[in-house]
Amino acid sequence: MRPIQPMHVTPRPALQAALERHRRAVPQRRLAQGAGAALFVLAAALCWHLAEVDLARRVTGLPRIGHRLAQAWPPALHELPVFVLRMGETVTIALLGTLAAVLAAVLAALPAARGTSPWPWLRWPLRAVLNAFRGIDSFIFALNLEPAVGLGPFAGLLGVALHTWGSAAKLFAEQIETTSLDTAEALEAGGAERLLSLRQALLPQLAPAWSSQALYLFEFKGRASTVLGVVGAGGIGQELKSSMDLLDFARLATILAVVLVAVSLIDALSGWLRRRLA
């Protein structure tokens, strides 16, 4: 029996060209990967230098941390009702600020979204304003609004509302841009006005997603608002700053415990509501 001879298959010209392009692209891809890795290492080293990381000095400072932890026990509970009241102020700032921001974001999302803006010329200026508000932290807003509205929770509420408005409107506008407009176009073809058709078609589809995003923003602002009192914008942050200035670590421990309990309750409630909306 004759042995079977191996078959020599000549690659097709198109396949040969593809293989040749692949062979040529490999060195270029490796060069790009090496350059990317080198840039990453360089950026990490620069950040390390700018952050003034000194591990030896940090190790020698560990005993001081232990000393402060020892001073924080037992916590000071005699002012607990005051801390709970201040934490209530913080939650109120986050809740009302987020609520105002979400309502304003619903109005701004439609003009800011691509393809649905009734006034296309307004889209880019509105996007620029939203990006500016999103880029300025609530802390900075509250600090600059205090000369106008005075010290207290109202300045913090406005700071939360302005920053969250930019973030929420951007999220809502992007959600609109990824939603099918077939229903709105059908209503418009049937004679409905454009704004009415968009409202009737989009709001039922987007309301659950927007509600979930609003709850997430409230969670985040509930945590972030704890430091607004550092600049006199109300809430638990005022008590936090005074305890740190006086090095009263027992009082500070009680404040941190109140913050932790409140934030945990907000997260649990928000998570439960988001599951109900899903």
C-alpha atoms as an extended CHARMM CRD file, in Angstrom:
* protein
*
       278  EXT
         1         1  MET       CA              0.0000000000        0.0000000000        0.0000000000  PROA      1               0.0000000000
         2         2  ARG       CA              1.3940000000        3.3660000000       -1.0330000000  PROA      2               0.0000000000
         3         3  PRO       CA              1.9310000000        5.8390000000        1.7640000000  PROA      3               0.0000000000
         4         4  ILE       CA             -0.2600000000        8.9230000000        1.7370000000  PROA      4               0.0000000000
         5         5  GLN       CA              1.6990000000       11.9610000000        0.6560000000  PROA      5               0.0000000000
         6         6  PRO       CA              1.0480000000       15.2280000000        2.5900000000  PROA      6               0.0000000000
         7         7  MET       CA             -0.8550000000       17.8000000000        0.6070000000  PROA      7               0.0000000000
         8         8  HSD       CA              0.7640000000       21.1820000000        0.0300000000  PROA      8               0.0000000000
         9         9  VAL       CA             -1.9140000000       23.8660000000        0.0250000000  PROA      9               0.0000000000
        10        10  THR       CA             -0.9490000000       27.1630000000       -1.4990000000  PROA      10              0.0000000000
        11        11  PRO       CA             -2.5210000000       30.0300000000        0.4600000000  PROA      11              0.0000000000
        12        12  ARG       CA             -4.8580000000       32.2630000000       -1.4660000000  PROA      12              0.0000000000
        13        13  PRO       CA             -3.5300000000       35.7260000000       -2.3730000000  PROA      13              0.0000000000
        14        14  ALA       CA             -5.9850000000       37.4610000000       -0.0080000000  PROA      14              0.0000000000
        15        15  LEU       CA             -4.9740000000       35.1620000000        2.8620000000  PROA      15              0.0000000000
        16        16  GLN       CA             -1.3070000000       35.7040000000        2.0860000000  PROA      16              0.0000000000
        17        17  ALA       CA             -1.8080000000       39.4570000000        2.1440000000  PROA      17              0.0000000000
        18        18  ALA       CA             -3.6280000000       39.2590000000        5.4950000000  PROA      18              0.0000000000
        19        19  LEU       CA             -0.8540000000       37.1390000000        7.0120000000  PROA      19              0.0000000000
        20        20  GLU       CA              1.7450000000       39.5740000000        5.7450000000  PROA      20              0.0000000000
        21        21  ARG       CA             -0.1170000000       42.5350000000        7.2450000000  PROA      21              0.0000000000
        22        22  HSD       CA             -0.3660000000       40.6740000000       10.5500000000  PROA      22              0.0000000000
        23        23  ARG       CA              3.3770000000       39.9740000000       10.5710000000  PROA      23              0.0000000000
        24        24  ARG       CA              4.1100000000       43.6310000000        9.8970000000  PROA      24              0.0000000000
        25        25  ALA       CA              1.6550000000       44.8120000000       12.5620000000  PROA      25              0.0000000000
        26        26  VAL       CA              3.1250000000       42.6830000000       15.3770000000  PROA      26              0.0000000000
        27        27  PRO       CA              6.3130000000       44.7780000000       15.8590000000  PROA      27              0.0000000000
        28        28  GLN       CA              4.2870000000       48.0050000000       15.7080000000  PROA      28              0.0000000000
        29        29  ARG       CA              1.8140000000       46.6830000000       18.2880000000  PROA      29              0.0000000000
        30        30  ARG       CA              4.6230000000       45.5840000000       20.5840000000  PROA      30              0.0000000000
        31        31  LEU       CA              6.2720000000       48.9790000000       20.2320000000  PROA      31              0.0000000000
        32        32  ALA       CA              3.0070000000       50.7130000000       21.1100000000  PROA      32              0.0000000000
        33        33  GLN       CA              2.5010000000       48.4300000000       24.1260000000  PROA      33              0.0000000000
        34        34  GLY       CA              6.0400000000       49.0980000000       25.3250000000  PROA      34              0.0000000000
        35        35  ALA       CA              5.5940000000       52.8600000000       24.9230000000  PROA      35              0.0000000000
        36        36  GLY       CA              2.3000000000       52.7060000000       26.8180000000  PROA      36              0.0000000000
        37        37  ALA       CA              3.8930000000       50.7420000000       29.6630000000  PROA      37              0.0000000000
        38        38  ALA       CA              6.8010000000       53.1990000000       29.8420000000  PROA      38              0.0000000000
        39        39  LEU       CA              4.4100000000       56.1630000000       29.9780000000  PROA      39              0.0000000000
        40        40  PHE       CA              2.4210000000       54.4700000000       32.7420000000  PROA      40              0.0000000000
        41        41  VAL       CA              5.5420000000       53.8440000000       34.8230000000  PROA      41              0.0000000000
        42        42  LEU       CA              6.6710000000       57.4300000000       34.2620000000  PROA      42              0.0000000000
        43        43  ALA       CA              3.2810000000       58.8120000000       35.2920000000  PROA      43              0.0000000000
        44        44  ALA       CA              3.2100000000       56.5890000000       38.3990000000  PROA      44              0.0000000000
        45        45  ALA       CA              6.6970000000       57.7540000000       39.3960000000  PROA      45              0.0000000000
        46        46  LEU       CA              5.7060000000       61.3890000000       38.8930000000  PROA      46              0.0000000000
        47        47  CYS       CA              2.5720000000       60.9430000000       41.0100000000  PROA      47              0.0000000000
        48        48  TRP       CA              4.6380000000       59.2100000000       43.7010000000  PROA      48              0.0000000000
        49        49  HSD       CA              6.9630000000       62.2090000000       43.7790000000  PROA      49              0.0000000000
        50        50  LEU       CA              4.1710000000       64.8020000000       43.7940000000  PROA      50              0.0000000000
        51        51  ALA       CA              2.3690000000       62.9610000000       46.5950000000  PROA      51              0.0000000000
        52        52  GLU       CA              5.5710000000       63.1020000000       48.6880000000  PROA      52              0.0000000000
        53        53  VAL       CA              5.2770000000       59.4420000000       49.6130000000  PROA      53              0.0000000000
        54        54  ASP       CA              7.7710000000       58.6090000000       52.3650000000  PROA      54              0.0000000000
        55        55  LEU       CA              7.1540000000       55.1070000000       53.6760000000  PROA      55              0.0000000000
        56        56  ALA       CA              9.8450000000       55.3350000000       56.3310000000  PROA      56              0.0000000000
        57        57  ARG       CA              8.2710000000       58.4450000000       57.8350000000  PROA      57              0.0000000000
        58        58  ARG       CA              4.8240000000       56.8490000000       57.6970000000  PROA      58              0.0000000000
        59        59  VAL       CA              6.0750000000       53.8110000000       59.6190000000  PROA      59              0.0000000000
        60        60  THR       CA              7.5160000000       55.9830000000       62.3710000000  PROA      60              0.0000000000
        61        61  GLY       CA              4.1410000000       57.7430000000       62.6590000000  PROA      61              0.0000000000
        62        62  LEU       CA              2.1750000000       54.5560000000       63.3540000000  PROA      62              0.0000000000
        63        63  PRO       CA              2.6320000000       54.7790000000       67.1610000000  PROA      63              0.0000000000
        64        64  ARG       CA              0.9590000000       58.2060000000       67.1220000000  PROA      64              0.0000000000
        65        65  ILE       CA             -2.0650000000       56.6830000000       65.4150000000  PROA      65              0.0000000000
        66        66  GLY       CA             -2.1970000000       54.0150000000       68.0970000000  PROA      66              0.0000000000
        67        67  HSD       CA             -2.0280000000       56.7110000000       70.7840000000  PROA      67              0.0000000000
        68        68  ARG       CA             -4.9650000000       58.5640000000       69.2510000000  PROA      68              0.0000000000
        69        69  LEU       CA             -7.0100000000       55.3770000000       68.9900000000  PROA      69              0.0000000000
        70        70  ALA       CA             -6.3410000000       54.7080000000       72.6730000000  PROA      70              0.0000000000
        71        71  GLN       CA             -7.5590000000       58.2320000000       73.5210000000  PROA      71              0.0000000000
        72        72  ALA       CA            -10.7660000000       57.6490000000       71.5350000000  PROA      72              0.0000000000
        73        73  TRP       CA            -11.9020000000       54.8910000000       73.9070000000  PROA      73              0.0000000000
        74        74  PRO       CA            -14.3730000000       55.0190000000       75.5330000000  PROA      74              0.0000000000
        75        75  PRO       CA            -16.4050000000       57.2920000000       73.2270000000  PROA      75              0.0000000000
        76        76  ALA       CA            -18.0010000000       60.4000000000       74.7320000000  PROA      76              0.0000000000
        77        77  LEU       CA            -21.7660000000       59.8190000000       74.7120000000  PROA      77              0.0000000000
        78        78  HSD       CA            -23.0070000000       62.8070000000       76.6920000000  PROA      78              0.0000000000
        79        79  GLU       CA            -23.5110000000       64.8520000000       73.4800000000  PROA      79              0.0000000000
        80        80  LEU       CA            -25.0600000000       62.0360000000       71.4610000000  PROA      80              0.0000000000
        81        81  PRO       CA            -28.4570000000       63.8040000000       70.9990000000  PROA      81              0.0000000000
        82        82  VAL       CA            -26.6420000000       66.8460000000       69.5700000000  PROA      82              0.0000000000
        83        83  PHE       CA            -24.6980000000       64.6640000000       67.1380000000  PROA      83              0.0000000000
        84        84  VAL       CA            -27.8710000000       62.8940000000       66.0050000000  PROA      84              0.0000000000
        85        85  LEU       CA            -29.5110000000       66.2760000000       65.3690000000  PROA      85              0.0000000000
        86        86  ARG       CA            -26.4980000000       67.4770000000       63.3780000000  PROA      86              0.0000000000
        87        87  MET       CA            -26.4950000000       64.2570000000       61.3730000000  PROA      87              0.0000000000
        88        88  GLY       CA            -30.1750000000       64.8640000000       60.6680000000  PROA      88              0.0000000000
        89        89  GLU       CA            -29.1740000000       68.2470000000       59.2290000000  PROA      89              0.0000000000
        90        90  THR       CA            -26.6260000000       66.5190000000       57.0090000000  PROA      90              0.0000000000
        91        91  VAL       CA            -29.1830000000       64.0120000000       55.7000000000  PROA      91              0.0000000000
        92        92  THR       CA            -31.6460000000       66.8560000000       55.0850000000  PROA      92              0.0000000000
        93        93  ILE       CA            -29.0250000000       68.7740000000       53.1060000000  PROA      93              0.0000000000
        94        94  ALA       CA            -28.3110000000       65.7120000000       50.9660000000  PROA      94              0.0000000000
        95        95  LEU       CA            -31.9840000000       64.8070000000       50.4770000000  PROA      95              0.0000000000
        96        96  LEU       CA            -33.3440000000       68.2470000000       49.5800000000  PROA      96              0.0000000000
        97        97  GLY       CA            -30.2660000000       69.1300000000       47.5300000000  PROA      97              0.0000000000
        98        98  THR       CA            -30.5120000000       65.9190000000       45.5160000000  PROA      98              0.0000000000
        99        99  LEU       CA            -34.2760000000       66.3030000000       45.0770000000  PROA      99              0.0000000000
       100       100  ALA       CA            -33.9460000000       69.8560000000       43.7550000000  PROA      100             0.0000000000
       101       101  ALA       CA            -31.1020000000       68.8060000000       41.4690000000  PROA      101             0.0000000000
       102       102  VAL       CA            -33.0070000000       65.8360000000       40.0270000000  PROA      102             0.0000000000
       103       103  LEU       CA            -36.1040000000       67.9310000000       39.2880000000  PROA      103             0.0000000000
       104       104  ALA       CA            -33.9560000000       70.5420000000       37.5290000000  PROA      104             0.0000000000
       105       105  ALA       CA            -32.0510000000       67.7810000000       35.6920000000  PROA      105             0.0000000000
       106       106  VAL       CA            -35.2750000000       66.3280000000       34.2670000000  PROA      106             0.0000000000
       107       107  LEU       CA            -36.0070000000       69.7270000000       32.7110000000  PROA      107             0.0000000000
       108       108  ALA       CA            -32.4420000000       70.1460000000       31.3950000000  PROA      108             0.0000000000
       109       109  ALA       CA            -31.9210000000       66.5990000000       30.0750000000  PROA      109             0.0000000000
       110       110  LEU       CA            -34.1710000000       66.8930000000       27.0190000000  PROA      110             0.0000000000
       111       111  PRO       CA            -32.5590000000       70.0810000000       25.6120000000  PROA      111             0.0000000000
       112       112  ALA       CA            -29.1010000000       68.6820000000       26.4200000000  PROA      112             0.0000000000
       113       113  ALA       CA            -29.6170000000       65.3290000000       24.6660000000  PROA      113             0.0000000000
       114       114  ARG       CA            -28.5670000000       64.7160000000       21.0700000000  PROA      114             0.0000000000
       115       115  GLY       CA            -31.4910000000       64.3190000000       18.6800000000  PROA      115             0.0000000000
       116       116  THR       CA            -34.2490000000       65.4040000000       21.0690000000  PROA      116             0.0000000000
       117       117  SER       CA            -33.3960000000       69.0180000000       21.8330000000  PROA      117             0.0000000000
       118       118  PRO       CA            -36.2000000000       71.3120000000       20.6690000000  PROA      118             0.0000000000
       119       119  TRP       CA            -33.5680000000       74.0110000000       20.2780000000  PROA      119             0.0000000000
       120       120  PRO       CA            -30.4170000000       72.4360000000       18.7620000000  PROA      120             0.0000000000
       121       121  TRP       CA            -28.4680000000       75.6830000000       19.1260000000  PROA      121             0.0000000000
       122       122  LEU       CA            -28.9620000000       75.4650000000       22.9090000000  PROA      122             0.0000000000
       123       123  ARG       CA            -27.4670000000       71.9930000000       23.3040000000  PROA      123             0.0000000000
       124       124  TRP       CA            -23.7550000000       72.8510000000       23.3600000000  PROA      124             0.0000000000
       125       125  PRO       CA            -24.0100000000       75.9190000000       25.6500000000  PROA      125             0.0000000000
       126       126  LEU       CA            -26.1910000000       73.9280000000       28.0430000000  PROA      126             0.0000000000
       127       127  ARG       CA            -23.7390000000       71.0040000000       27.9950000000  PROA      127             0.0000000000
       128       128  ALA       CA            -20.9020000000       73.4210000000       28.7930000000  PROA      128             0.0000000000
       129       129  VAL       CA            -22.8270000000       74.8010000000       31.7790000000  PROA      129             0.0000000000
       130       130  LEU       CA            -23.6180000000       71.2900000000       33.0380000000  PROA      130             0.0000000000
       131       131  ASN       CA            -19.9700000000       70.2450000000       32.7410000000  PROA      131             0.0000000000
       132       132  ALA       CA            -18.9050000000       73.3610000000       34.6590000000  PROA      132             0.0000000000
       133       133  PHE       CA            -21.3640000000       72.6860000000       37.4880000000  PROA      133             0.0000000000
       134       134  ARG       CA            -20.3760000000       69.0160000000       37.5420000000  PROA      134             0.0000000000
       135       135  GLY       CA            -16.7020000000       69.9480000000       37.7570000000  PROA      135             0.0000000000
       136       136  ILE       CA            -17.1160000000       72.2240000000       40.7930000000  PROA      136             0.0000000000
       137       137  ASP       CA            -17.5440000000       70.3090000000       44.0370000000  PROA      137             0.0000000000
       138       138  SER       CA            -20.3950000000       70.9730000000       46.4770000000  PROA      138             0.0000000000
       139       139  PHE       CA            -17.7730000000       72.0150000000       49.0200000000  PROA      139             0.0000000000
       140       140  ILE       CA            -16.5680000000       74.8480000000       46.7510000000  PROA      140             0.0000000000
       141       141  PHE       CA            -20.1050000000       75.9430000000       45.8970000000  PROA      141             0.0000000000
       142       142  ALA       CA            -21.0570000000       76.1300000000       49.5830000000  PROA      142             0.0000000000
       143       143  LEU       CA            -17.9030000000       78.0600000000       50.4550000000  PROA      143             0.0000000000
       144       144  ASN       CA            -18.5650000000       80.6780000000       47.7670000000  PROA      144             0.0000000000
       145       145  LEU       CA            -22.3070000000       80.9530000000       48.4730000000  PROA      145             0.0000000000
       146       146  GLU       CA            -21.8900000000       81.6650000000       52.1840000000  PROA      146             0.0000000000
       147       147  PRO       CA            -21.3160000000       85.4370000000       51.6980000000  PROA      147             0.0000000000
       148       148  ALA       CA            -24.6650000000       85.5960000000       49.8730000000  PROA      148             0.0000000000
       149       149  VAL       CA            -26.8530000000       83.2970000000       51.9900000000  PROA      149             0.0000000000
       150       150  GLY       CA            -24.9140000000       83.1840000000       55.2510000000  PROA      150             0.0000000000
       151       151  LEU       CA            -23.5370000000       80.3140000000       57.2930000000  PROA      151             0.0000000000
       152       152  GLY       CA            -25.6930000000       77.2730000000       57.9200000000  PROA      152             0.0000000000
       153       153  PRO       CA            -27.3900000000       74.3550000000       56.1800000000  PROA      153             0.0000000000
       154       154  PHE       CA            -28.9090000000       76.4430000000       53.3620000000  PROA      154             0.0000000000
       155       155  ALA       CA            -25.4840000000       77.1450000000       51.8680000000  PROA      155             0.0000000000
       156       156  GLY       CA            -24.7020000000       73.4350000000       51.9750000000  PROA      156             0.0000000000
       157       157  LEU       CA            -28.0540000000       72.5700000000       50.4010000000  PROA      157             0.0000000000
       158       158  LEU       CA            -27.4290000000       74.9510000000       47.5100000000  PROA      158             0.0000000000
       159       159  GLY       CA            -23.9210000000       73.5780000000       47.0410000000  PROA      159             0.0000000000
       160       160  VAL       CA            -25.2310000000       70.0100000000       46.8480000000  PROA      160             0.0000000000
       161       161  ALA       CA            -28.0490000000       71.0090000000       44.4850000000  PROA      161             0.0000000000
       162       162  LEU       CA            -25.8280000000       72.8780000000       42.0290000000  PROA      162             0.0000000000
       163       163  HSD       CA            -23.1410000000       70.2020000000       41.7890000000  PROA      163             0.0000000000
       164       164  THR       CA            -25.6380000000       67.3300000000       41.6220000000  PROA      164             0.0000000000
       165       165  TRP       CA            -27.6850000000       69.1360000000       38.9580000000  PROA      165             0.0000000000
       166       166  GLY       CA            -24.7450000000       69.0160000000       36.5570000000  PROA      166             0.0000000000
       167       167  SER       CA            -24.0890000000       65.3300000000       37.2390000000  PROA      167             0.0000000000
       168       168  ALA       CA            -27.7430000000       64.2370000000       37.1170000000  PROA      168             0.0000000000
       169       169  ALA       CA            -28.5620000000       66.1890000000       33.9410000000  PROA      169             0.0000000000
       170       170  LYS       CA            -25.5740000000       64.6500000000       32.1390000000  PROA      170             0.0000000000
       171       171  LEU       CA            -26.6170000000       61.1210000000       33.2020000000  PROA      171             0.0000000000
       172       172  PHE       CA            -30.2340000000       61.7150000000       32.1910000000  PROA      172             0.0000000000
       173       173  ALA       CA            -29.2670000000       63.2040000000       28.8190000000  PROA      173             0.0000000000
       174       174  GLU       CA            -27.0220000000       60.2490000000       28.0120000000  PROA      174             0.0000000000
       175       175  GLN       CA            -29.8560000000       57.8900000000       28.9770000000  PROA      175             0.0000000000
       176       176  ILE       CA            -32.1590000000       59.6900000000       26.5300000000  PROA      176             0.0000000000
       177       177  GLU       CA            -29.5900000000       59.3830000000       23.7370000000  PROA      177             0.0000000000
       178       178  THR       CA            -29.4810000000       55.5780000000       24.1390000000  PROA      178             0.0000000000
       179       179  THR       CA            -33.2830000000       55.1760000000       24.2170000000  PROA      179             0.0000000000
       180       180  SER       CA            -35.3030000000       54.3110000000       21.1200000000  PROA      180             0.0000000000
       181       181  LEU       CA            -37.3900000000       57.2120000000       19.7940000000  PROA      181             0.0000000000
       182       182  ASP       CA            -39.7140000000       55.0410000000       17.6720000000  PROA      182             0.0000000000
       183       183  THR       CA            -42.7240000000       55.6150000000       19.9270000000  PROA      183             0.0000000000
       184       184  ALA       CA            -42.1460000000       59.3660000000       20.0240000000  PROA      184             0.0000000000
       185       185  GLU       CA            -41.8070000000       59.4920000000       16.2330000000  PROA      185             0.0000000000
       186       186  ALA       CA            -45.0260000000       57.4930000000       15.8380000000  PROA      186             0.0000000000
       187       187  LEU       CA            -46.8970000000       59.9010000000       18.1130000000  PROA      187             0.0000000000
       188       188  GLU       CA            -45.4520000000       62.8520000000       16.2250000000  PROA      188             0.0000000000
       189       189  ALA       CA            -46.4950000000       61.3140000000       12.9020000000  PROA      189             0.0000000000
       190       190  GLY       CA            -50.0100000000       60.9950000000       14.3260000000  PROA      190             0.0000000000
       191       191  GLY       CA            -50.1880000000       64.7520000000       14.8600000000  PROA      191             0.0000000000
       192       192  ALA       CA            -48.8690000000       65.1810000000       18.4160000000  PROA      192             0.0000000000
       193       193  GLU       CA            -46.5520000000       68.0810000000       19.1870000000  PROA      193             0.0000000000
       194       194  ARG       CA            -42.8660000000       67.1950000000       19.4390000000  PROA      194             0.0000000000
       195       195  LEU       CA            -42.4280000000       68.0790000000       23.1010000000  PROA      195             0.0000000000
       196       196  LEU       CA            -45.6100000000       66.2700000000       24.0720000000  PROA      196             0.0000000000
       197       197  SER       CA            -44.6910000000       63.1650000000       22.0740000000  PROA      197             0.0000000000
       198       198  LEU       CA            -41.2040000000       63.0510000000       23.6210000000  PROA      198             0.0000000000
       199       199  ARG       CA            -42.6110000000       63.4480000000       27.1120000000  PROA      199             0.0000000000
       200       200  GLN       CA            -45.2890000000       60.8020000000       26.6330000000  PROA      200             0.0000000000
       201       201  ALA       CA            -42.8870000000       58.3120000000       25.0160000000  PROA      201             0.0000000000
       202       202  LEU       CA            -39.6800000000       58.8090000000       27.0080000000  PROA      202             0.0000000000
       203       203  LEU       CA            -40.7680000000       59.4490000000       30.5870000000  PROA      203             0.0000000000
       204       204  PRO       CA            -42.4740000000       56.0450000000       31.1330000000  PROA      204             0.0000000000
       205       205  GLN       CA            -39.3910000000       54.2810000000       29.7520000000  PROA      205             0.0000000000
       206       206  LEU       CA            -36.8220000000       56.3180000000       31.6410000000  PROA      206             0.0000000000
       207       207  ALA       CA            -38.5470000000       56.9300000000       34.9790000000  PROA      207             0.0000000000
       208       208  PRO       CA            -37.2840000000       53.6930000000       36.6540000000  PROA      208             0.0000000000
       209       209  ALA       CA            -33.6850000000       54.2320000000       35.5000000000  PROA      209             0.0000000000
       210       210  TRP       CA            -33.7360000000       57.8940000000       36.4890000000  PROA      210             0.0000000000
       211       211  SER       CA            -35.1860000000       57.0510000000       39.8920000000  PROA      211             0.0000000000
       212       212  SER       CA            -32.4350000000       54.4840000000       40.4770000000  PROA      212             0.0000000000
       213       213  GLN       CA            -29.7400000000       56.9920000000       39.4630000000  PROA      213             0.0000000000
       214       214  ALA       CA            -31.2960000000       59.6320000000       41.7400000000  PROA      214             0.0000000000
       215       215  LEU       CA            -31.1340000000       57.2300000000       44.6830000000  PROA      215             0.0000000000
       216       216  TYR       CA            -27.4910000000       56.5060000000       43.9380000000  PROA      216             0.0000000000
       217       217  LEU       CA            -26.7620000000       60.2550000000       43.8570000000  PROA      217             0.0000000000
       218       218  PHE       CA            -28.5240000000       60.6300000000       47.2150000000  PROA      218             0.0000000000
       219       219  GLU       CA            -26.3330000000       57.8660000000       48.6580000000  PROA      219             0.0000000000
       220       220  PHE       CA            -23.2080000000       59.6080000000       47.4460000000  PROA      220             0.0000000000
       221       221  LYS       CA            -24.3130000000       63.0440000000       48.6620000000  PROA      221             0.0000000000
       222       222  GLY       CA            -25.2900000000       61.6020000000       52.0240000000  PROA      222             0.0000000000
       223       223  ARG       CA            -21.6440000000       60.6440000000       52.5280000000  PROA      223             0.0000000000
       224       224  ALA       CA            -20.1310000000       63.7290000000       50.8990000000  PROA      224             0.0000000000
       225       225  SER       CA            -22.2880000000       66.1650000000       52.8790000000  PROA      225             0.0000000000
       226       226  THR       CA            -20.7010000000       65.1140000000       56.1640000000  PROA      226             0.0000000000
       227       227  VAL       CA            -17.7550000000       67.4600000000       55.5000000000  PROA      227             0.0000000000
       228       228  LEU       CA            -19.7400000000       70.5310000000       54.4160000000  PROA      228             0.0000000000
       229       229  GLY       CA            -19.8620000000       71.7560000000       58.0040000000  PROA      229             0.0000000000
       230       230  VAL       CA            -16.0910000000       72.1910000000       57.9230000000  PROA      230             0.0000000000
       231       231  VAL       CA            -16.7030000000       75.4400000000       55.9970000000  PROA      231             0.0000000000
       232       232  GLY       CA            -19.7290000000       76.3880000000       58.0940000000  PROA      232             0.0000000000
       233       233  ALA       CA            -22.3460000000       74.9110000000       55.7390000000  PROA      233             0.0000000000
       234       234  GLY       CA            -24.2300000000       73.0500000000       58.4690000000  PROA      234             0.0000000000
       235       235  GLY       CA            -24.5160000000       69.4530000000       59.4960000000  PROA      235             0.0000000000
       236       236  ILE       CA            -22.2860000000       67.0700000000       61.4190000000  PROA      236             0.0000000000
       237       237  GLY       CA            -19.1580000000       68.4730000000       59.7960000000  PROA      237             0.0000000000
       238       238  GLN       CA            -19.1550000000       71.4270000000       62.2080000000  PROA      238             0.0000000000
       239       239  GLU       CA            -18.9290000000       69.0910000000       65.2030000000  PROA      239             0.0000000000
       240       240  LEU       CA            -16.3480000000       66.9890000000       63.3720000000  PROA      240             0.0000000000
       241       241  LYS       CA            -14.0940000000       69.9930000000       62.7810000000  PROA      241             0.0000000000
       242       242  SER       CA            -14.3640000000       71.2720000000       66.3510000000  PROA      242             0.0000000000
       243       243  SER       CA            -13.4380000000       67.8520000000       67.7460000000  PROA      243             0.0000000000
       244       244  MET       CA            -10.3920000000       67.6310000000       65.4880000000  PROA      244             0.0000000000
       245       245  ASP       CA             -9.2960000000       71.1730000000       66.3550000000  PROA      245             0.0000000000
       246       246  LEU       CA             -9.5410000000       70.3920000000       70.0910000000  PROA      246             0.0000000000
       247       247  LEU       CA             -7.9390000000       66.9280000000       69.6690000000  PROA      247             0.0000000000
       248       248  ASP       CA            -10.9600000000       65.4870000000       71.4980000000  PROA      248             0.0000000000
       249       249  PHE       CA            -10.7190000000       61.9700000000       70.1020000000  PROA      249             0.0000000000
       250       250  ALA       CA            -13.3670000000       60.4530000000       72.3670000000  PROA      250             0.0000000000
       251       251  ARG       CA            -15.8900000000       62.9660000000       71.0290000000  PROA      251             0.0000000000
       252       252  LEU       CA            -14.6050000000       62.3810000000       67.4950000000  PROA      252             0.0000000000
       253       253  ALA       CA            -15.1480000000       58.6280000000       67.8510000000  PROA      253             0.0000000000
       254       254  THR       CA            -18.7940000000       59.1770000000       68.7790000000  PROA      254             0.0000000000
       255       255  ILE       CA            -19.3070000000       61.4750000000       65.7870000000  PROA      255             0.0000000000
       256       256  LEU       CA            -17.7530000000       58.9480000000       63.4060000000  PROA      256             0.0000000000
       257       257  ALA       CA            -19.9740000000       56.2060000000       64.8390000000  PROA      257             0.0000000000
       258       258  VAL       CA            -23.0830000000       58.3420000000       64.2350000000  PROA      258             0.0000000000
       259       259  VAL       CA            -21.9420000000       59.0540000000       60.6610000000  PROA      259             0.0000000000
       260       260  LEU       CA            -21.2570000000       55.3670000000       60.0020000000  PROA      260             0.0000000000
       261       261  VAL       CA            -24.6940000000       54.2920000000       61.2770000000  PROA      261             0.0000000000
       262       262  ALA       CA            -26.4990000000       56.9940000000       59.2890000000  PROA      262             0.0000000000
       263       263  VAL       CA            -24.6250000000       56.2660000000       56.0560000000  PROA      263             0.0000000000
       264       264  SER       CA            -25.2410000000       52.5280000000       56.4560000000  PROA      264             0.0000000000
       265       265  LEU       CA            -28.9810000000       53.1330000000       56.9190000000  PROA      265             0.0000000000
       266       266  ILE       CA            -29.0890000000       55.3990000000       53.8480000000  PROA      266             0.0000000000
       267       267  ASP       CA            -27.2640000000       52.7900000000       51.7480000000  PROA      267             0.0000000000
       268       268  ALA       CA            -29.5630000000       49.9940000000       52.9390000000  PROA      268             0.0000000000
       269       269  LEU       CA            -32.7360000000       52.0110000000       52.2720000000  PROA      269             0.0000000000
       270       270  SER       CA            -31.5220000000       53.1690000000       48.8700000000  PROA      270             0.0000000000
       271       271  GLY       CA            -30.5200000000       49.6400000000       47.8830000000  PROA      271             0.0000000000
       272       272  TRP       CA            -33.9490000000       48.3060000000       48.8940000000  PROA      272             0.0000000000
       273       273  LEU       CA            -35.7260000000       50.9990000000       46.8760000000  PROA      273             0.0000000000
       274       274  ARG       CA            -33.5390000000       50.3540000000       43.8200000000  PROA      274             0.0000000000
       275       275  ARG       CA            -34.3700000000       46.6460000000       43.9700000000  PROA      275             0.0000000000
       276       276  ARG       CA            -38.0720000000       47.5260000000       44.0750000000  PROA      276             0.0000000000
       277       277  LEU       CA            -37.6580000000       49.7310000000       40.9990000000  PROA      277             0.0000000000
       278       278  ALA       CA            -35.7230000000       47.1220000000       39.0100000000  PROA      278             0.0000000000
